[in-house]
Amino acid sequence: MKLHHSTTSPYVRKVMVILHETGQLDDVELIPTSGTPLDPADGFAAVNPLTKVPALTREDGGAIYDSRIICRYLDARAGAGLYGAGDATWDIQTLEATGEGMIDAALLMAYEWRLRPEELRFEAWSEGQWDKIARALDVIESRWMAHMHAPLNAGQIAVACALGYLDLRNADRNWRENRPELAAWFDAFSTRSSMTATLPG
Ligand SMILES: N[C@@H](CCC(=O)N[C@@H](CS)C(=O)NCC(=O)O)C(=O)O
């Protein structure tokens, strides 16, 4: 398989963590692919018309994209059970969506200050994105910690990659303040070899 990859993308990191955790790393060739909405990678649209990483070309040649679909595919391929069984899957997938939503909001903030010309930047809109992240962090701290301490699942992986991205792009916002349980959980989760091997670089 071929994985269109970028070392700083938190969406790619979710996929890489799952590859590590499920023993599928050697089944994938990494294809460095970086681009933005203003400057998509050459030729990448033939794989993913949305020109976003990650995208995975499977052994049969078919491409799949969106990190959540790729994560589900890799989980099914390995029979890893990272999405739980029965009704538990809805909680795991909601936790995954919460992590993913934090990444979406943080990426929109990063694009706002990296890509938009200074005179067009919209501060209130960026703050609205941060408010989404802050609310999600509070909900995880107050309601989801039992799920965070459950056996490894795709929801935890998505939240961990979101927190790693906040440390990379929004360190000044100090997300750990007033969220001691989540901060302690992330410290411990960050020691997993799947996490140390996929630090943004
Ligand atoms: N929902 C997508 C989002 C992927 C995404 O936005 N990736 C970013 C890199 S972090 C990207 O490729 N951006 C390029 C663009 O938006 O043109 C997923 O989960 O895979």
The ligand as an SDF file (V2000), in Angstrom:
LIG
                    3D

 20 19  0  0  0  0  0  0  0  0999 V2000
  -10.9470   15.2760    6.8990 N   0  0  0  0  0  0  0  0  0  0  0  0
   -9.6270   15.0580    6.3430 C   0  0  0  0  0  0  0  0  0  0  0  0
   -8.7630   16.2970    6.5830 C   0  0  0  0  0  0  0  0  0  0  0  0
   -7.3430   16.1370    6.0050 C   0  0  0  0  0  0  0  0  0  0  0  0
   -6.6080   17.4770    5.9180 C   0  0  0  0  0  0  0  0  0  0  0  0
   -7.2000   18.5590    6.0110 O   0  0  0  0  0  0  0  0  0  0  0  0
   -5.2690   17.4000    5.7510 N   0  0  0  0  0  0  0  0  0  0  0  0
   -4.4780   18.5900    5.5940 C   0  0  0  0  0  0  0  0  0  0  0  0
   -3.0940   18.4140    6.1900 C   0  0  0  0  0  0  0  0  0  0  0  0
   -3.1140   18.4870    7.9590 S   0  0  0  0  0  0  0  0  0  0  0  0
   -4.2930   18.8490    4.1150 C   0  0  0  0  0  0  0  0  0  0  0  0
   -3.9030   17.9660    3.3790 O   0  0  0  0  0  0  0  0  0  0  0  0
   -4.5530   20.0940    3.6700 N   0  0  0  0  0  0  0  0  0  0  0  0
   -4.3850   20.4900    2.3250 C   0  0  0  0  0  0  0  0  0  0  0  0
   -5.5960   21.2190    1.8000 C   0  0  0  0  0  0  0  0  0  0  0  0
   -6.5500   21.4770    2.5540 O   0  0  0  0  0  0  0  0  0  0  0  0
   -5.5870   21.5390    0.6140 O   0  0  0  0  0  0  0  0  0  0  0  0
   -9.0270   13.8220    6.9700 C   0  0  0  0  0  0  0  0  0  0  0  0
   -9.4100   13.4710    8.0960 O   0  0  0  0  0  0  0  0  0  0  0  0
   -8.2080   13.1460    6.3220 O   0  0  0  0  0  0  0  0  0  0  0  0
  1  2  1  0
  2  3  1  0
  2 18  1  0
  3  4  1  0
  4  5  1  0
  5  6  2  0
  5  7  1  0
  7  8  1  0
  8  9  1  0
  8 11  1  0
  9 10  1  0
 11 12  2  0
 11 13  1  0
 13 14  1  0
 14 15  1  0
 15 16  2  0
 15 17  1  0
 18 19  2  0
 18 20  1  0
M  END
$$$$
